[in-house]
Amino acid sequence: MIFEIVIIVSLVLILIILGRRLPDVIKLSFSPKKSQNILESNSIKKENFWGVKKEEIQEKTDMEMADEYFEKGDFGSAERFYVKSASHNPDNPKIYNRLGIIYLEQKNFRDAKDAFYEALKHDKKKASRHVNYGLACLNLRNYDEAIKSLETAVKLEPKNEKYNTLLKDAKAKKKLIEKV
């Protein structure tokens, strides 16, 4: 009888503890926008029930927000959130790649080149990162660097027609400039 009472009291205490922690966990299940508002209002402690740090949640939220704005074509807002996300996770090549794409769209080729270079520093195995860097270099009329980067992309994905065509075009532009 006493043993059963102790078990019941223990279960009640566990439910009370979970009940107090649960609102923080439920708040995180909303959309990224609502999660962002919750995080900014500091209503979540440094760590939630499972020991996930607020910074990790913030990083994910910033990245989700950036991706959301990027998909909508709101590059100004996306840039802001990608930069913020990069401060949490400076080794994520996706962040720099997306920033580079934004800068290409804005015709800001120097910043695009820098962002793509940073993405390449963290991930040299993806052909698309080399192509993006090459495109930025082409727009800056840095043909040697563009050709080198595009050649790397073609080595990584030799059957990709788009990459082969870009490489041929870059070489043709370089020859045309050399003739002049």
MARGUZA-768743 format. One record per atom (N, C-alpha, C): x, z, y; residue in three letters. Coordinates in steps of 0.02 Angstrom, whole numbers, padded with zeros to 5 digits, always signed. Example, Ala and Ser with C-alpha at 12.3 -4.5 7.8 and 13.67 -1.06 7.14 Angstrom:
+00660+00390-00284Ala
+00615+00390-00225Ala
+00660+00390-00165Ala
+00642+00354-00112Ser
+00684+00357-00053Ser
+00645+00394+00002Ser
END
This chain:
+00042+00000-00059Met
+00000+00000+00000Met
+00044+00000+00063Met
+00093+00043+00066Ile
+00138+00047+00124Ile
+00178-00019+00129Ile
+00199-00044+00073Phe
+00237-00106+00071Phe
+00195-00164+00100Phe
+00132-00168+00085Glu
+00088-00220+00110Glu
+00077-00212+00185Glu
+00072-00151+00209Ile
+00064-00139+00281Ile
+00127-00161+00318Ile
+00186-00146+00291Val
+00249-00166+00322Val
+00253-00242+00326Val
+00233-00277+00274Ile
+00234-00350+00273Ile
+00186-00378+00325Ile
+00127-00349+00330Ile
+00077-00373+00379Ile
+00103-00361+00450Ile
+00131-00303+00463Val
+00158-00287+00530Val
+00216-00335+00546Val
+00258-00349+00497Ser
+00314-00395+00507Ser
+00289-00465+00524Ser
+00239-00488+00489Leu
+00210-00554+00502Leu
+00179-00557+00572Leu
+00145-00504+00592Val
+00115-00501+00658Val
+00170-00505+00711Val
+00224-00468+00702Leu
+00280-00469+00750Leu
+00312-00539+00754Leu
+00321-00570+00697Ile
+00349-00638+00696Ile
+00303-00686+00733Ile
+00238-00681+00723Leu
+00191-00724+00758Leu
+00191-00712+00833Leu
+00198-00649+00853Ile
+00202-00633+00924Ile
+00264-00664+00955Ile
+00321-00657+00920Ile
+00383-00686+00946Ile
+00378-00762+00950Ile
+00352-00794+00899Leu
+00342-00866+00900Leu
+00294-00887+00955Leu
+00242-00848+00964Gly
+00192-00863+01016Gly
+00222-00861+01085Gly
+00269-00817+01097Arg
+00301-00813+01162Arg
+00349-00871+01173Arg
+00382-00894+01120Arg
+00430-00948+01126Arg
+00397-01017+01124Arg
+00341-01022+01092Leu
+00308-01086+01081Leu
+00291-01124+01145Leu
+00268-01092+01198Pro
+00252-01131+01258Pro
+00311-01172+01284Pro
+00373-01145+01279Asp
+00431-01183+01301Asp
+00441-01245+01258Asp
+00431-01239+01194Val
+00439-01295+01148Val
+00385-01347+01160Val
+00324-01326+01170Ile
+00268-01372+01181Ile
+00279-01411+01245Ile
+00305-01378+01296Lys
+00316-01412+01360Lys
+00363-01471+01352Lys
+00410-01468+01305Leu
+00458-01522+01296Leu
+00428-01583+01262Leu
+00369-01577+01234Ser
+00340-01633+01197Ser
+00301-01681+01242Ser
+00297-01667+01307Phe
+00263-01712+01354Phe
+00306-01774+01367Phe
+00282-01818+01409Ser
+00319-01877+01427Ser
+00383-01858+01464Ser
+00431-01904+01469Pro
+00493-01889+01504Pro
+00482-01864+01576Pro
+00432-01893+01610Lys
+00418-01873+01679Lys
+00397-01800+01682Lys
+00351-01779+01638Lys
+00330-01709+01638Lys
+00387-01664+01617Lys
+00427-01685+01568Ser
+00484-01645+01547Ser
+00533-01636+01604Ser
+00542-01689+01644Gln
+00587-01686+01701Gln
+00561-01634+01751Gln
+00496-01634+01765Asn
+00467-01585+01811Asn
+00475-01514+01785Asn
+00465-01505+01720Ile
+00472-01438+01691Ile
+00544-01414+01697Ile
+00592-01459+01682Leu
+00662-01440+01686Leu
+00682-01423+01758Leu
+00658-01462+01806Glu
+00675-01449+01875Glu
+00645-01384+01901Glu
+00589-01364+01873Ser
+00557-01302+01896Ser
+00589-01240+01864Ser
+00641-01252+01823Asn
+00678-01197+01790Asn
+00632-01152+01749Asn
+00579-01179+01721Ser
+00535-01137+01680Ser
+00562-01129+01609Ser
+00615-01166+01593Ile
+00646-01159+01527Ile
+00711-01120+01534Ile
+00721-01074+01488Lys
+00782-01035+01489Lys
+00841-01080+01471Lys
+00903-01053+01474Lys
+00962-01092+01458Lys
+00958-01123+01388Lys
+00929-01087+01341Glu
+00920-01113+01274Glu
+00849-01102+01252Glu
+00821-01150+01216Asn
+00753-01141+01191Asn
+00755-01109+01121Asn
+00700-01109+01088Phe
+00693-01074+01024Phe
+00745-01095+00972Phe
+00762-01161+00969Trp
+00809-01184+00918Trp
+00881-01185+00942Trp
+00894-01158+01000Gly
+00963-01154+01025Gly
+00986-01218+01059Gly
+00939-01262+01078Val
+00957-01323+01113Val
+00968-01305+01186Val
+01024-01325+01214Lys
+01040-01308+01283Lys
+01000-01350+01331Lys
+00986-01321+01389Lys
+00948-01355+01441Lys
+00983-01419+01462Lys
+01050-01419+01464Glu
+01088-01478+01485Glu
+01077-01536+01436Glu
+01072-01520+01370Glu
+01061-01572+01321Glu
+00991-01603+01330Glu
+00943-01561+01345Ile
+00875-01585+01357Ile
+00875-01627+01421Ile
+00910-01603+01472Gln
+00914-01638+01536Gln
+00945-01707+01527Gln
+01000-01709+01487Glu
+01034-01772+01475Glu
+00986-01822+01442Glu
+00951-01800+01391Lys
+00904-01844+01357Lys
+00848-01866+01404Lys
+00824-01821+01443Thr
+00771-01837+01490Thr
+00795-01887+01542Thr
+00856-01877+01569Asp
+00883-01925+01618Asp
+00890-01994+01587Asp
+00915-01996+01526Met
+00924-02060+01492Met
+00857-02093+01478Met
+00808-02055+01457Glu
+00741-02082+01445Glu
+00711-02109+01510Glu
+00719-02071+01563Met
+00692-02092+01628Met
+00727-02157+01650Met
+00793-02159+01643Ala
+00831-02218+01663Ala
+00808-02279+01623Ala
+00801-02270+01557Asp
+00778-02325+01515Asp
+00708-02349+01534Asp
+00666-02300+01550Glu
+00597-02317+01570Glu
+00597-02359+01634Glu
+00635-02338+01684Tyr
+00639-02376+01747Tyr
+00673-02444+01736Tyr
+00724-02445+01693Phe
+00759-02507+01679Phe
+00712-02559+01648Phe
+00672-02537+01600Glu
+00624-02582+01568Glu
+00572-02608+01617Glu
+00554-02568+01667Lys
+00505-02588+01717Lys
+00536-02634+01770Lys
+00603-02637+01772Gly
+00636-02677+01822Gly
+00649-02640+01887Gly
+00638-02575+01888Asp
+00652-02534+01946Asp
+00725-02511+01941Asp
+00770-02557+01961Phe
+00841-02545+01950Phe
+00871-02491+01995Phe
+00842-02481+02053Gly
+00867-02427+02097Gly
+00856-02359+02066Gly
+00796-02347+02041Ser
+00782-02283+02008Ser
+00821-02277+01943Ser
+00825-02332+01905Ala
+00862-02330+01842Ala
+00935-02313+01855Ala
+00964-02343+01906Glu
+01034-02329+01923Glu
+01044-02255+01937Glu
+00999-02227+01976Arg
+01005-02155+01993Arg
+01006-02112+01930Arg
+00961-02126+01883Phe
+00957-02085+01823Phe
+01015-02100+01775Phe
+01039-02162+01773Tyr
+01098-02176+01730Tyr
+01160-02140+01757Tyr
+01168-02140+01823Val
+01225-02105+01852Val
+01220-02030+01837Val
+01161-02004+01844Lys
+01149-01933+01828Lys
+01163-01919+01754Lys
+01142-01964+01711Ser
+01153-01957+01639Ser
+01227-01962+01623Ser
+01263-02004+01659Ala
+01336-02011+01647Ala
+01372-01946+01664Ala
+01346-01907+01710Ser
+01378-01844+01726Ser
+01371-01794+01669Ser
+01318-01801+01629His
+01308-01758+01570His
+01347-01783+01510His
+01352-01849+01504Asn
+01383-01880+01445Asn
+01427-01939+01467Asn
+01487-01925+01492Pro
+01529-01979+01519Pro
+01559-02026+01467Pro
+01550-02011+01403Asp
+01578-02054+01350Asp
+01527-02101+01318Asp
+01468-02106+01347Asn
+01415-02148+01318Asn
+01420-02219+01346Asn
+01441-02267+01305Pro
+01450-02336+01330Pro
+01384-02369+01351Pro
+01328-02348+01322Lys
+01264-02378+01340Lys
+01248-02367+01414Lys
+01266-02308+01439Ile
+01252-02292+01509Ile
+01289-02341+01554Ile
+01354-02351+01541Tyr
+01394-02395+01583Tyr
+01373-02468+01575Tyr
+01354-02487+01515Asn
+01330-02555+01503Asn
+01267-02569+01543Asn
+01220-02521+01541Arg
+01158-02530+01580Arg
+01172-02531+01655Arg
+01218-02488+01678Leu
+01236-02489+01749Leu
+01265-02558+01767Leu
+01308-02584+01724Gly
+01336-02650+01736Gly
+01283-02704+01741Gly
+01234-02701+01698Ile
+01179-02750+01700Ile
+01141-02744+01766Ile
+01129-02682+01787Ile
+01095-02671+01851Ile
+01135-02702+01908Ile
+01201-02689+01908Tyr
+01243-02716+01961Tyr
+01246-02793+01959Tyr
+01245-02822+01899Leu
+01242-02895+01895Leu
+01177-02921+01926Leu
+01122-02888+01911Glu
+01057-02908+01939Glu
+01058-02904+02016Glu
+01095-02854+02042Gln
+01099-02844+02114Gln
+01154-02887+02146Gln
+01187-02928+02105Lys
+01243-02970+02126Lys
+01301-02928+02154Lys
+01308-02868+02129Asn
+01363-02823+02147Asn
+01415-02829+02090Asn
+01454-02884+02092Phe
+01496-02901+02036Phe
+01556-02855+02026Phe
+01582-02828+02080Arg
+01639-02781+02072Arg
+01618-02718+02035Arg
+01562-02689+02055Asp
+01538-02629+02020Asp
+01517-02646+01948Asp
+01490-02706+01939Ala
+01471-02727+01871Ala
+01533-02731+01827Ala
+01586-02761+01854Lys
+01648-02766+01816Lys
+01675-02696+01798Lys
+01674-02651+01847Asp
+01698-02583+01834Asp
+01656-02547+01781Asp
+01591-02555+01786Ala
+01546-02522+01738Ala
+01556-02551+01668Ala
+01561-02617+01663Phe
+01572-02648+01597Phe
+01641-02629+01568Phe
+01690-02623+01612Tyr
+01757-02602+01589Tyr
+01753-02532+01561Tyr
+01716-02489+01594Glu
+01708-02420+01570Glu
+01672-02419+01502Glu
+01622-02462+01494Ala
+01587-02466+01430Ala
+01635-02490+01375Ala
+01678-02538+01392Leu
+01726-02562+01343Leu
+01777-02509+01324Leu
+01794-02466+01371Lys
+01842-02412+01354Lys
+01814-02367+01299Lys
+01749-02361+01296His
+01717-02316+01248His
+01693-02352+01185His
+01686-02419+01188Asp
+01662-02456+01130Asp
+01685-02529+01134Asp
+01741-02544+01101Lys
+01769-02612+01102Lys
+01744-02655+01044Lys
+01702-02626+01001Lys
+01682-02662+00941Lys
+01619-02704+00950Lys
+01585-02696+01006Lys
+01523-02734+01017Lys
+01539-02797+01058Lys
+01523-02854+01030Ala
+01537-02917+01063Ala
+01500-02923+01129Ala
+01440-02898+01132Ser
+01400-02904+01194Ser
+01433-02868+01253Ser
+01469-02815+01239Arg
+01503-02780+01294Arg
+01559-02824+01322Arg
+01594-02861+01279His
+01646-02906+01302His
+01616-02964+01341His
+01559-02988+01319Val
+01525-03043+01354Val
+01504-03020+01423Val
+01475-02961+01428Asn
+01453-02936+01493Asn
+01512-02929+01541Asn
+01567-02902+01515Tyr
+01628-02895+01557Tyr
+01651-02965+01578Tyr
+01650-03012+01532Gly
+01670-03081+01548Gly
+01625-03112+01601Gly
+01560-03100+01597Leu
+01514-03126+01648Leu
+01529-03098+01717Leu
+01544-03034+01720Ala
+01561-03004+01785Ala
+01625-03035+01812Ala
+01674-03045+01768Cys
+01737-03076+01790Cys
+01726-03148+01813Cys
+01684-03185+01777Leu
+01668-03254+01797Leu
+01639-03256+01868Leu
+01593-03210+01881Asn
+01561-03208+01947Asn
+01611-03189+02002Asn
+01664-03155+01983Leu
+01717-03138+02032Leu
+01771-03191+02034Leu
+01761-03245+01996Arg
+01808-03301+01989Arg
+01876-03279+01961Arg
+01874-03228+01919Asn
+01933-03206+01883Asn
+01930-03237+01813Asn
+01947-03302+01811Tyr
+01936-03341+01750Tyr
+01980-03320+01691Tyr
+02042-03302+01705Asp
+02086-03282+01650Asp
+02059-03220+01613Asp
+02039-03171+01652Glu
+02012-03110+01623Glu
+01945-03124+01587Glu
+01905-03167+01617Ala
+01840-03184+01587Ala
+01851-03219+01520Ala
+01897-03267+01518Ile
+01911-03304+01457Ile
+01937-03257+01402Ile
+01981-03213+01422Lys
+02009-03165+01373Lys
+01953-03122+01342Lys
+01909-03098+01384Ser
+01854-03056+01361Ser
+01805-03095+01318Ser
+01790-03156+01339Leu
+01744-03198+01300Leu
+01775-03219+01233Leu
+01840-03230+01232Glu
+01874-03245+01168Glu
+01868-03187+01120Glu
+01874-03126+01146Thr
+01866-03067+01103Thr
+01795-03064+01075Thr
+01746-03080+01117Ala
+01676-03080+01094Ala
+01666-03131+01038Ala
+01696-03190+01047Val
+01689-03243+00996Val
+01724-03223+00932Val
+01780-03187+00937Lys
+01814-03163+00876Lys
+01770-03112+00839Lys
+01735-03071+00877Leu
+01691-03021+00846Leu
+01628-03053+00816Leu
+01602-03104+00849Glu
+01542-03139+00825Glu
+01553-03215+00830Glu
+01592-03243+00784Pro
+01610-03314+00788Pro
+01551-03363+00782Pro
+01497-03342+00752Lys
+01439-03387+00742Lys
+01389-03385+00800Lys
+01401-03344+00849Asn
+01355-03337+00905Asn
+01365-03397+00952Asn
+01316-03441+00954Glu
+01321-03502+00994Glu
+01324-03487+01069Glu
+01287-03438+01090Lys
+01285-03420+01161Lys
+01355-03399+01184Lys
+01389-03358+01144Tyr
+01456-03335+01162Tyr
+01506-03393+01163Tyr
+01500-03437+01114Asn
+01544-03496+01112Asn
+01533-03541+01172Asn
+01470-03550+01191Thr
+01454-03592+01249Thr
+01481-03561+01313Thr
+01472-03495+01320Leu
+01499-03461+01380Leu
+01574-03469+01384Leu
+01608-03463+01328Leu
+01681-03470+01327Leu
+01701-03541+01348Leu
+01668-03591+01321Lys
+01683-03661+01340Lys
+01671-03672+01414Lys
+01615-03646+01440Asp
+01599-03653+01511Asp
+01652-03619+01554Asp
+01675-03561+01534Ala
+01726-03524+01572Ala
+01791-03564+01574Ala
+01810-03593+01517Lys
+01871-03633+01514Lys
+01864-03696+01557Lys
+01805-03726+01557Ala
+01792-03786+01597Ala
+01796-03769+01672Ala
+01767-03713+01691Lys
+01770-03692+01762Lys
+01842-03679+01783Lys
+01881-03649+01739Lys
+01951-03635+01755Lys
+01989-03700+01765Lys
+01978-03749+01721Lys
+02011-03814+01728Lys
+01991-03849+01792Lys
+01927-03844+01809Leu
+01902-03875+01870Leu
+01935-03844+01931Leu
+01942-03779+01932Ile
+01974-03744+01988Ile
+02048-03762+01993Ile
+02081-03768+01935Glu
+02152-03784+01934Glu
+02165-03854+01961Glu
+02118-03900+01952Lys
+02125-03969+01976Lys
+02121-03971+02052Lys
+02083-03926+02080Val
+02072-03926+02153Val
+02128-03894+02188Val
END
